[in-house]
Amino acid sequence: MAVYSVFVVVVVAMAMMVQGVPTDTEFDQWLADQSARHASQVTTETVTPDMTVTATEPSCVRYVGKKGSGAEYSKVKSAVKSIPEGGSERCVIYVAAGTYNEKFEIPKEQSKISIIGAGASTTIIENEDTAETAGSTSKSATVAVMSDYFIAQDITFSNTAPPPPGGAVGQQAVAFRIEGDKAQFLRVAFLGAQDTLYDKKGRHYFKDCYIKGSIDFVFGAGLSYYDTCHLVSIANPGSGSLTAQKKTTKGELSGFSFVNCLVTGNGPIYLGRAWGQYSEVVFSYTQLNAPIIPAGWFDWADPARQKTVYYGQYKCTGVGANTTGRVSWSKELTDSEAAPFLSWSFVDGDSWIGKV
């Protein structure tokens, strides 16, 4: 991932000084941890760990700020619309601190767009649509990206619809939907309740991200690697699930791998529900501090899926990591079984992460 110009260093410094809008204690702690980690790695030319970084200013740049700030755009949606379709170079949208109440999609024809905020505590894009008000779960997304090679950094995507009770109809409320290929997310917060992050399809890399929700709050058929992310449950006890993965055929490139992550919040909750017949989720080296329902996994009320899903844990710790009581069709992985899930090669990352 490329980071461009002194502007980024300035907006990140502003993010460290300005108090965040969210007041959730765990969110504040995550922000503090990311700021400390980020500050330890900043030089005059680099601000991004684990990525290829340059100080070269791209030729396609847009600036977004609140009215009166002097920025050329006051809405992120307007900046996106200004970018020509079919371009081959990366276009970077810098978004200054502020809460932007808007909703937009980036179409498939607009590839290689980056949205870089001033920090997840200060740059927030939010909306409050639900499946009921928008017409479908997919359409409820505050921001949706259909194009390839998307990058988001130092920003929050939020759906402010309230958490629904268990069994509620039409209350799915997506904060972000990604269905483009080879997308990267660095220090991004996704805030919502039911169905927060719609990881719909494509290969994706999430690094140092924060994801808050209640029911199935990471869901979809994407092939995604979650690296050192923090998942926070706000579910009613016994009604929540961290994931709902939708791999539907054995050969489909689809699955979620969580490595070195932290899970906290309300419980007990499920690690995952089998939305797809071949649903695939593995937690490795993850600290499961939220109470987990002993069974761990739910077959979507379809016993046939017990024979085809792939659910596992590898060297996890915390109160929720105890596998006593886990369903017989989940696994405590061996070293060799875990190996394919432990690096970004899970998403073919050597060929594109930090290189586009």
MARGUVEX-575717 format. One line per 2 residues: number of its first residue (from 1); their letters; for each residue x, y negated, z negated of N, C-alpha, C. Coordinates in steps of 0.02 Angstrom, whole numbers, always signed. Atoms other than C-alpha are relative to their C-alpha. Example, Ala and Ser with C-alpha at 12.3 -4.5 7.8 and 13.67 -1.06 7.14 Angstrom:
2
1> AS> +45:+59:+0:+615:+225:-390:+45:-60:+0  -42:+59:+3:+684:+53:-357:-39:-55:-37;
END
This chain:
356
1> MA> +43:+59:+0:+0:+0:+0:+44:-62:+0  -38:+62:-1:+67:-171:+44:-33:-52:-44;
3> VY> +24:+55:+40:+50:-318:-74:+32:-62:+28  -23:+55:-41:+66:-487:+5:+4:-65:-38;
5> SV> -11:+69:+20:+137:-654:-49:-3:-12:-75  -2:+21:+70:+161:-745:-211:-71:-7:-28;
7> FV> +69:+7:+23:-29:-769:-217:-21:+56:-45  +20:-59:+40:-50:-593:-284:+28:-4:-70;
9> VV> -31:+6:+66:+73:-623:-425:-36:-52:-41  +35:+53:+35:-18:-783:-469:-68:+23:-25;
11> VV> +66:-19:+22:-192:-708:-473:+3:+54:-53  -6:-51:+53:-133:-559:-575:+18:-33:-66;
13> AM> -17:+36:+62:-54:-677:-700:-61:-34:-29  +61:+30:+23:-219:-771:-709:-45:+52:-34;
15> AM> +42:-53:+28:-308:-606:-743:+22:+18:-70  -26:-17:+66:-195:-575:-891:-17:-54:-51;
17> MV> +12:+55:+46:-235:-746:-965:-73:-12:-14  +71:+16:+7:-423:-757:-937:-36:+59:-33;
19> QG> +37:-53:+33:-538:-659:-1050:-49:+31:+48  +44:-35:-45:-639:-526:-960:-73:-10:-18;
21> VP> +72:+6:+12:-826:-537:-938:-28:+60:-38  +24:-56:+39:-861:-357:-995:+30:-1:-70;
23> TD> -24:-1:+69:-845:-335:-1183:+8:+70:-28  -7:-68:+22:-844:-146:-1193:+70:+12:-26;
25> TE> -65:-8:+31:-703:-98:-1311:+47:+44:+41  -42:-45:-38:-640:+46:-1206:+22:-32:+66;
27> FD> -17:+35:-61:-645:-60:-1049:+55:-51:-15  -51:+49:+19:-545:-196:-1138:+67:+35:-11;
29> QW> -62:-36:+11:-417:-66:-1192:+31:+23:+65  -25:-21:-66:-404:+1:-1015:+33:-60:+35;
31> LA> -28:+60:-32:-376:-177:-951:+68:-17:-31  -63:+16:+33:-241:-206:-1081:+55:+49:+21;
33> DQ> -48:-50:-20:-155:-43:-1036:+25:-12:+71  -19:+12:-69:-158:-84:-850:+43:-63:+6;
35> SA> -39:+62:-3:-94:-261:-879:+71:+12:-24  -66:-15:+27:+50:-196:-984:+41:+41:+50;
37> RH> -35:-42:-49:+94:-63:-857:+20:-40:+61  -12:+41:-58:+79:-186:-715:+57:-50:-13;
39> AS> -50:+50:+16:+184:-320:-801:+70:+29:-3  -65:-31:+6:+324:-197:-831:+30:+16:+69;
41> QV> -23:-19:-67:+336:-165:-643:+4:-59:+48  +0:+57:-45:+315:-340:-570:+70:-28:+9;
43> TT> -60:+39:-16:+464:-420:-483:-23:-55:+47  +20:+53:-46:+467:-564:-361:-30:+27:+64;
45> ET> +24:-27:-63:+423:-447:-221:-48:+59:-8  +41:-60:+7:+332:-296:-294:-46:-5:-59;
47> VT> +47:-4:+56:+178:-273:-399:-37:+66:-2  +40:-60:-6:+117:-101:-352:+41:+63:-12;
49> PD> -36:-62:+12:+180:+63:-428:-20:+54:+49  +14:-60:-40:+192:+221:-324:-22:-14:+71;
51> MT> +20:+17:-68:+161:+130:-161:+59:-33:+36  -48:+37:-39:+266:+63:-20:-21:-73:-1;
53> VT> +19:+70:+11:+271:-125:-52:+46:-46:+40  -40:+50:-34:+328:-272:+52:-24:-69:-21;
55> AT> +18:+69:+15:+327:-460:+29:-23:-36:+63  +19:+29:-63:+272:-488:+209:-73:-23:-1;
57> EP> +68:+26:-3:+119:-598:+231:-33:+25:+64  +35:-22:-60:-7:-519:+350:-26:-59:+39;
59> SC> +26:+55:-42:-71:-622:+494:-75:-8:-8  +73:+3:+11:-252:-581:+451:-14:-4:-74;
61> VR> +12:+12:+72:-296:-656:+281:-63:-41:-8  +58:+40:+18:-456:-720:+203:+4:-14:-75;
63> YV> +1:+18:+70:-476:-812:+37:-72:-13:-22  +68:+8:+27:-635:-803:-68:+5:-29:-70;
65> GK> +3:+29:+67:-673:-911:-219:-68:-30:-12  +64:+30:+16:-819:-987:-309:-5:-69:+32;
67> KG> +11:+65:-31:-896:-1145:-235:+37:-54:-40  -39:+53:+32:-786:-1296:-270:+72:+19:-12;
69> SG> -69:-22:+12:-627:-1192:-280:+47:-19:+56  -42:+15:-58:-566:-1243:-108:+12:+59:+45;
71> AE> -7:-59:-42:-569:-1065:-41:-45:-6:+61  +38:+6:-62:-631:-1045:+137:-67:+37:-2;
73> YS> +63:-37:+7:-768:-922:+84:-20:+2:-73  +26:-5:+68:-879:-919:-69:-32:+68:-13;
75> KV> +27:-68:+7:-943:-742:-38:+46:+49:+35  -42:-52:-31:-845:-583:-5:-33:+25:+64;
77> KS> +37:-23:-59:-981:-530:+117:+16:-44:+60  -14:+46:-56:-948:-684:+224:+71:+10:+27;
79> AV> -69:-13:-21:-761:-649:+227:+4:+64:+41  +1:-64:-37:-793:-470:+283:-29:-11:+69;
81> KS> +33:+10:-64:-910:-527:+421:+44:-39:+50  -42:+40:-43:-778:-646:+488:+56:+40:+33;
83> IP> -54:-40:-27:-656:-505:+525:-23:+36:+64  +20:-32:-63:-663:-446:+707:-1:+76:-6;
85> EG> +2:-73:-2:-712:-267:+738:+53:+26:+49  -46:-33:-46:-590:-148:+819:+72:-22:-5;
87> GS> -69:+23:+7:-432:-233:+758:+46:+57:-23  -49:-52:+17:-273:-130:+735:+43:-19:-60;
89> ER> -41:+20:+57:-189:-233:+598:-41:-4:-63  +35:+6:+64:-231:-240:+415:-20:-72:-13;
91> CV> +24:+65:+20:-336:-386:+355:-12:+0:-75  +3:+2:+73:-322:-437:+173:-47:-56:-23;
93> IY> +45:+48:+31:-462:-523:+77:+19:-8:-72  -16:+15:+69:-401:-606:-82:-61:-33:-33;
95> VA> +60:+25:+35:-543:-636:-206:+21:-28:-67  -19:+33:+62:-516:-762:-345:-46:+22:-57;
97> AG> +40:-17:+59:-582:-741:-522:-71:-27:+6  +69:+20:-1:-770:-748:-538:-45:+62:+6;
99> TY> +50:-53:-9:-928:-642:-537:-41:-17:+62  +32:+11:-65:-1000:-624:-362:-60:+47:+4;
101> NE> +62:-39:-4:-1181:-567:-359:-19:+7:+73  +12:-11:-71:-1193:-493:-186:+2:+74:+15;
103> KF> +4:-70:-22:-1212:-333:-88:+19:+1:+73  -20:-2:-70:-1128:-283:+74:+29:+69:+18;
105> EI> -31:-60:-27:-1063:-143:+185:+55:-20:+48  -53:+8:-50:-903:-131:+286:-10:+55:+51;
107> PK> +16:-51:-50:-946:-42:+449:+62:+37:+24  -54:-43:-23:-841:+94:+528:+48:-36:+46;
109> EQ> -41:+35:-50:-777:-26:+662:+51:-47:-32  -47:+46:+34:-686:-134:+532:+48:+40:-44;
111> SK> -48:-40:+38:-541:-24:+481:+56:-43:-27  -59:+31:+29:-389:-70:+378:-15:-67:-34;
113> IS> +15:+59:+41:-472:-197:+263:+23:+12:-71  -18:-1:+71:-399:-233:+91:-40:-54:-36;
115> II> +31:+50:+44:-496:-320:-48:+40:+0:-65  -45:+5:+57:-379:-382:-184:-26:-55:-46;
117> GA> +26:+47:+48:-448:-466:-339:+53:-29:-45  -45:+31:+48:-371:-568:-479:+6:+41:-64;
119> GA> +1:-44:+58:-392:-423:-600:-70:+26:-12  +66:-30:+10:-533:-305:-644:-41:-35:-53;
121> ST> +37:+35:+52:-579:-411:-794:-31:-65:+25  +21:+67:-21:-604:-570:-694:-31:-3:+69;
123> TI> +30:-1:-67:-652:-524:-516:-50:+57:+3  +54:-50:+7:-819:-435:-518:-51:-11:+57;
125> IE> +54:+1:-50:-938:-394:-375:-56:+44:-28  +54:-38:+33:-1107:-341:-444:-67:-11:+35;
127> NE> +69:+2:-23:-1286:-304:-395:-40:+46:-45  +40:-39:+46:-1432:-215:-475:-51:+46:+34;
129> DT> +47:-43:-36:-1518:-110:-341:+0:+71:-27  +7:-72:+15:-1582:+66:-377:-26:+36:+62;
131> AE> +28:-38:-56:-1637:+206:-263:-72:-20:+13  +71:+20:-6:-1816:+151:-297:-6:-67:+36;
133> TA> +7:+66:-30:-1789:-31:-249:+32:-5:+69  -36:+4:-64:-1668:+0:-105:-25:+49:+52;
135> GS> +26:-49:-47:-1754:+150:-27:+36:+66:-1  -37:-63:+7:-1621:+282:-64:+59:-11:-46;
137> TS> -59:+5:+42:-1475:+320:-177:+57:-33:+39  -54:+27:-40:-1353:+282:-36:-7:-75:+10;
139> KS> +12:+71:-13:-1432:+113:+0:+3:-43:-62  -3:+39:+62:-1424:+62:-183:+69:-28:-14;
141> AT> -69:+18:+14:-1236:+36:-173:+11:-76:+2  -20:+70:-1:-1170:-135:-220:+46:-14:+58;
143> VA> -46:+4:-57:-1028:-111:-96:+8:+69:+30  -9:-64:-35:-1013:+25:+35:+51:-10:+56;
145> VM> -52:+4:-50:-867:+61:+150:-4:+62:+45  +3:-54:-49:-885:+165:+308:+65:+6:+39;
147> SD> -59:+2:-43:-718:+119:+387:+59:+36:-33  -59:-36:+22:-550:+207:+373:+53:-49:-26;
149> YF> -58:+36:+25:-393:+148:+282:-19:-61:-43  +20:+53:+46:-485:+40:+156:+44:+0:-62;
151> IA> -38:+7:+62:-389:-26:+5:-37:-49:-46  +25:+46:+50:-459:-103:-155:+49:+0:-58;
153> QD> -49:+7:+54:-351:-170:-296:-21:-55:-47  +9:+51:+52:-375:-263:-460:-68:-35:+5;
155> IT> +68:+26:-9:-564:-284:-446:-49:+47:-34  +54:-41:+27:-727:-222:-523:-58:+1:+48;
157> FS> +63:-9:-37:-875:-153:-426:-52:+25:-50  +48:-16:+53:-1031:-147:-535:-71:+3:+26;
159> NT> +73:+0:-8:-1213:-97:-528:-29:-8:-70  +22:+18:+68:-1300:-177:-676:-69:+28:-17;
161> AP> +63:-33:+18:-1460:-73:-669:+9:+38:-66  -9:-32:+65:-1490:-5:-846:+2:+76:+4;
163> PP> -3:-74:+0:-1451:+176:-890:-70:+30:-6  +66:-31:+4:-1605:+284:-856:-2:+57:-50;
165> PG> +6:-61:+42:-1672:+418:-973:+7:+62:+43  -5:-62:-37:-1643:+598:-923:-65:+17:+35;
167> GA> +59:-19:-38:-1762:+654:-786:-35:-57:+35  +31:+57:-33:-1804:+478:-727:+7:+6:+76;
169> VG> +1:-5:-73:-1848:+466:-542:+15:-68:+31  -14:+60:-38:-1775:+337:-423:+45:-50:-34;
171> QQ> -41:+48:+37:-1656:+259:-548:+75:+7:+14  -70:-3:-20:-1493:+309:-464:+22:-70:+22;
173> AV> -22:+69:-13:-1390:+150:-450:+76:+0:+13  -70:-8:-20:-1226:+158:-354:+37:-67:-3;
175> AF> -42:+59:-1:-1088:+32:-387:+42:-4:+63  -43:-1:-59:-979:+87:-242:-10:+66:+38;
177> RI> +4:-60:-43:-998:+207:-95:+57:-2:+50  -55:-5:-48:-848:+264:+6:-12:+61:+44;
179> EG> +6:-55:-47:-867:+368:+163:+48:-7:+58  -55:+3:-47:-718:+310:+264:+56:+47:-22;
181> DK> -56:-46:+14:-560:+416:+273:+61:-40:-23  -65:+27:+21:-392:+381:+189:-7:-67:-35;
183> AQ> +10:+61:+40:-450:+251:+62:+41:+4:-64  -41:+4:+60:-344:+193:-85:-29:-51:-48;
185> FL> +27:+43:+52:-401:+117:-250:+52:-4:-56  -51:+10:+51:-278:+42:-375:-25:-50:-52;
187> RV> +24:+42:+55:-329:-29:-544:-69:-30:+15  +68:+21:-17:-511:-37:-492:-48:+29:-52;
189> AF> +52:-23:+46:-659:-26:-612:-65:+9:+37  +66:-15:-28:-824:+54:-561:-48:+6:-59;
191> LG> +45:+2:+58:-964:+12:-683:-72:+13:+21  +69:-16:-15:-1137:+88:-681:-28:+48:-51;
193> AQ> +31:-49:+43:-1248:+221:-756:-8:+65:+40  +9:-60:-41:-1324:+359:-648:+28:-12:+69;
195> DT> -29:+2:-68:-1222:+390:-489:+41:-63:+12  -42:+60:-6:-1092:+254:-515:+42:-1:+63;
197> LY> -48:-2:-55:-963:+307:-386:-20:+55:+49  +20:-48:-51:-1027:+389:-227:+59:+14:+45;
199> DK> -59:-22:-37:-873:+477:-161:-26:+46:+56  +44:-36:-46:-972:+528:-8:+36:+47:+47;
201> KG> -39:-44:-45:-845:+594:+117:+65:-34:+16  -65:+26:-16:-667:+573:+175:+51:+14:-54;
203> RH> -55:-9:+47:-497:+582:+89:+14:-66:-36  -6:+61:+40:-471:+459:-54:+50:+10:-57;
205> YF> -48:-1:+55:-341:+415:-185:-18:-55:-50  +18:+46:+54:-389:+334:-351:+56:+1:-51;
207> KD> -57:+5:+47:-245:+272:-460:-16:-52:-54  +10:+46:+56:-265:+194:-633:-68:-35:+3;
209> CY> +67:+28:-5:-452:+168:-609:-41:+15:-62  +46:-6:+57:-593:+152:-735:-70:+12:+28;
211> IK> +65:-18:-27:-760:+236:-702:-48:+13:-58  +48:-6:+55:-909:+215:-818:-69:+18:+27;
213> GS> +66:-19:-21:-1077:+301:-802:-32:+49:-47  +38:-44:+44:-1204:+421:-872:-12:+68:+32;
215> ID> +19:-63:-32:-1268:+554:-751:+33:+4:+68  -31:-12:-65:-1166:+624:-606:+38:-62:+24;
217> FV> -25:+66:-18:-1064:+465:-607:+62:+0:+44  -45:-8:-58:-930:+531:-488:-31:+56:+41;
219> FG> +37:-51:-37:-1024:+621:-351:+10:-8:+75  -7:+2:-72:-1019:+665:-167:+41:+58:+26;
221> AG> -37:-53:-34:-926:+774:-42:+69:-22:+23  -67:+22:-17:-764:+676:-32:+53:+51:-21;
223> LS> -59:-38:+22:-592:+757:-46:+45:-51:-34  -29:+57:+36:-518:+648:-182:+44:+21:-58;
225> YY> -49:-11:+52:-372:+641:-301:-3:-59:-49  +7:+50:+52:-401:+546:-464:+61:+4:-46;
227> DT> -64:-1:+33:-233:+500:-539:+1:-50:-58  -5:+43:+60:-222:+432:-718:-59:-48:-4;
229> CH> +61:+41:+4:-401:+369:-717:-35:+11:-68  +37:-3:+63:-515:+336:-866:-74:+4:+16;
231> LV> +71:-11:-10:-692:+405:-861:-36:-9:-67  +35:+16:+62:-815:+339:-990:-74:+18:+7;
233> SI> +70:-20:-1:-983:+421:-1026:-42:-45:-45  +50:+37:+40:-1130:+314:-1082:-66:+39:+1;
235> AN> +59:-42:-6:-1250:+461:-1065:-36:+9:-66  +37:-24:+58:-1388:+506:-1185:+26:+70:-16;
237> PG> -28:-66:+17:-1324:+660:-1281:-37:+57:+34  +29:-59:-31:-1351:+818:-1181:-29:-11:+69;
239> SG> +33:+13:-64:-1413:+732:-1023:+49:-22:+54  -47:+28:-48:-1252:+677:-936:+45:+51:+33;
241> SL> -49:-41:-35:-1125:+746:-815:+52:-46:+31  -53:+41:-30:-957:+678:-760:-3:+2:+75;
243> TA> -4:-8:-72:-967:+747:-584:-60:+39:+28  +47:-41:-39:-1087:+815:-453:+31:+6:+70;
245> QK> -38:-7:-61:-977:+879:-313:-39:+40:+51  +46:-27:-51:-1058:+926:-147:+35:+36:+58;
247> KT> -28:-42:-53:-944:+1042:-50:-51:+53:+19  +56:-43:-20:-1069:+1141:+53:+20:+63:+37;
249> TK> -24:-60:-33:-964:+1266:+151:+71:+16:-23  -65:-22:+26:-809:+1366:+108:+57:-37:+33;
251> GE> -55:+31:-36:-702:+1284:+242:+0:-75:+0  +5:+72:+0:-757:+1105:+212:+57:-31:-41;
253> LS> -52:+36:+37:-618:+984:+159:-34:-46:-50  +40:+35:+50:-704:+929:+0:+18:+26:-69;
255> GF> -15:-20:+69:-667:+930:-186:+28:-58:-39  -26:+51:+44:-615:+825:-335:+55:+29:-44;
257> SF> -53:-19:+46:-450:+840:-428:+15:-59:-46  -15:+51:+50:-426:+742:-590:+64:+20:-37;
259> VN> -65:-16:+29:-247:+735:-652:+23:-56:-46  -23:+49:+50:-180:+649:-808:-53:-53:-15;
261> CL> +54:+46:+13:-349:+570:-837:-20:+0:-74  +27:+5:+67:-440:+519:-996:-76:-3:+5;
263> VT> +73:+1:+1:-623:+556:-1032:-23:-17:-71  +24:+21:+66:-708:+465:-1176:-74:-17:+4;
265> GN> +69:+24:+2:-880:+407:-1231:-48:+49:-31  +55:-38:+30:-1047:+486:-1273:+0:+72:+24;
267> GP> +8:-70:-18:-1086:+671:-1268:-48:+33:-49  -37:-41:-47:-1104:+811:-1261:-27:-8:+72;
269> IY> +16:+5:-71:-1101:+806:-1070:+31:+59:+36  -31:-50:-43:-1060:+926:-929:+61:-30:+35;
271> LG> -55:+20:-43:-895:+918:-838:-24:-9:+72  +25:+6:-68:-992:+944:-679:-61:+42:+13;
273> RA> +58:-37:-24:-1148:+1001:-590:+11:+17:+74  -14:-26:-67:-1146:+1104:-430:-51:-26:+50;
275> WG> +45:+28:-51:-1230:+988:-306:+5:+39:+65  -10:-40:-60:-1155:+1090:-164:+13:+72:-17;
277> QY> -7:-72:+12:-1149:+1278:-147:+72:+19:-15  -71:-14:+11:-958:+1275:-143:+35:-56:-40;
279> SE> -25:+55:+41:-936:+1131:-264:+68:+16:-31  -68:-12:+23:-752:+1111:-314:+25:-59:-42;
281> VV> -26:+52:+46:-685:+1014:-465:+51:+32:-47  -51:-24:+47:-526:+1037:-567:+25:-59:-41;
283> FS> -29:+48:+46:-468:+940:-720:+67:+28:-24  -67:-22:+19:-280:+952:-753:+34:-52:-44;
285> YT> -36:+45:+45:-175:+877:-894:-44:-58:-21  +47:+53:+16:-330:+778:-940:-20:+4:-73;
287> QL> +20:+5:+70:-374:+719:-1115:-76:-8:-3  +73:+0:+2:-556:+765:-1141:-22:-19:-71;
289> NA> +17:+24:+67:-598:+658:-1292:-75:-7:-10  +73:+0:+6:-785:+650:-1255:-23:+71:-15;
291> PI> +27:-67:+12:-887:+796:-1323:-27:+30:+65  +22:-35:-61:-916:+922:-1182:-47:+56:-20;
293> IP> +44:-57:+11:-1063:+1042:-1177:+41:+64:+6  -44:-58:-1:-981:+1210:-1219:+2:+38:+66;
295> AG> +0:-35:-65:-1037:+1290:-1055:+43:-35:+51  -44:+38:-43:-944:+1151:-965:-30:-20:+67;
297> WF> +22:+9:-69:-1030:+1170:-798:-72:+25:+8  +70:-18:-13:-1207:+1182:-729:-9:+18:+73;
299> DW> +5:-26:-67:-1258:+1280:-575:-56:-30:+43  +53:+35:-37:-1395:+1158:-518:-63:+44:+3;
301> AD> +57:-46:+4:-1524:+1290:-570:-3:+48:+59  -5:-47:-56:-1463:+1402:-428:+54:+51:-17;
303> PA> -51:-49:+21:-1376:+1559:-496:+46:+23:+56  -41:-21:-57:-1312:+1600:-321:+64:-42:+5;
305> RQ> -58:+44:-5:-1192:+1453:-335:+56:+21:-48  -50:-24:+47:-1104:+1537:-480:+54:+42:+35;
307> KT> -46:-43:-36:-1022:+1652:-352:+44:-38:+49  -35:+36:-53:-958:+1515:-237:+35:-64:-22;
309> VY> -32:+61:+23:-911:+1361:-339:+71:+14:-24  -67:-6:+27:-732:+1328:-395:+8:-55:-53;
311> YG> -5:+47:+56:-723:+1246:-567:+57:+23:-46  -55:-20:+42:-567:+1242:-674:+29:-55:-43;
313> QY> -39:+43:+43:-462:+1166:-811:+72:+26:-1  -70:-20:+5:-273:+1165:-826:+35:-45:-50;
315> KC> -38:+34:+52:-180:+1115:-983:-32:-66:-21  +35:+58:+26:-312:+992:-1041:+2:+0:-76;
317> TG> -1:+7:+72:-319:+927:-1219:-61:-40:-23  +55:+39:+27:-444:+843:-1335:-57:+44:-24;
319> VG> +56:-36:+30:-604:+892:-1423:-41:+37:+52  +41:-32:-52:-689:+934:-1258:+36:+52:+41;
321> AN> -40:-45:-42:-549:+1043:-1190:-7:+73:-20  +8:-69:+24:-593:+1198:-1291:-43:+39:+49;
323> TT> +36:-39:-51:-645:+1329:-1163:-43:+56:-31  +45:-49:+31:-733:+1439:-1291:-72:-19:+16;
325> GR> +69:+14:-19:-911:+1452:-1228:-8:-22:+72  +6:+20:-70:-870:+1402:-1049:-35:+55:+40;
327> VS> +32:-49:-44:-973:+1485:-913:+52:+47:+29  -48:-50:-23:-893:+1644:-849:+25:-13:+71;
329> WS> -19:+14:-70:-885:+1575:-672:+43:-63:+7  -51:+52:-3:-765:+1434:-718:+66:+32:-21;
331> KE> -65:-30:+10:-578:+1460:-739:+45:-44:-43  -59:+33:+29:-432:+1415:-850:+57:+19:+47;
333> LT> -44:-16:-55:-307:+1401:-709:+70:+21:-22  -71:-18:+9:-136:+1483:-701:+42:-54:+35;
335> DS> -45:+48:-32:+16:+1383:-645:-8:+1:+76  +4:-5:-73:+2:+1448:-467:-68:-23:+25;
337> EA> +67:+22:-20:-186:+1417:-459:-7:-75:-4  +5:+73:+9:-165:+1239:-521:+42:-39:+49;
339> AP> -49:+37:-40:-20:+1192:-408:-30:-41:+57  +26:+40:-56:-124:+1137:-255:-38:-62:-22;
341> FL> +41:+56:+24:-222:+1015:-364:+41:-55:-36  -39:+41:+45:-76:+929:-452:+37:-58:+32;
343> SW> -32:+57:-33:-13:+804:-322:-45:-25:+55  +43:+29:-52:-82:+692:-188:+3:+39:+66;
345> SF> +5:-45:-58:-45:+830:-62:-69:+32:+4  +69:-24:+0:-220:+884:-114:-42:-37:+51;
347> VD> +36:+40:-50:-280:+744:+1:+44:-16:+60  -48:+13:-53:-136:+756:+125:+32:-69:-6;
349> GD> -20:+68:+13:-72:+599:+42:+69:-19:+24  -68:+17:-23:+109:+611:+100:-1:-36:+66;
351> SW> +2:+29:-67:+54:+556:+272:-33:-69:+2  +35:+64:-5:-47:+401:+223:+0:-43:-63;
353> IG> +2:+42:+60:-41:+344:+41:+61:-45:-2  -54:+49:+0:+62:+185:+37:+32:-12:+69;
355> KV> -31:+5:-67:+95:+196:+225:-46:-31:+51  +47:+28:-48:-56:+111:+302:-20:-70:-22;
END
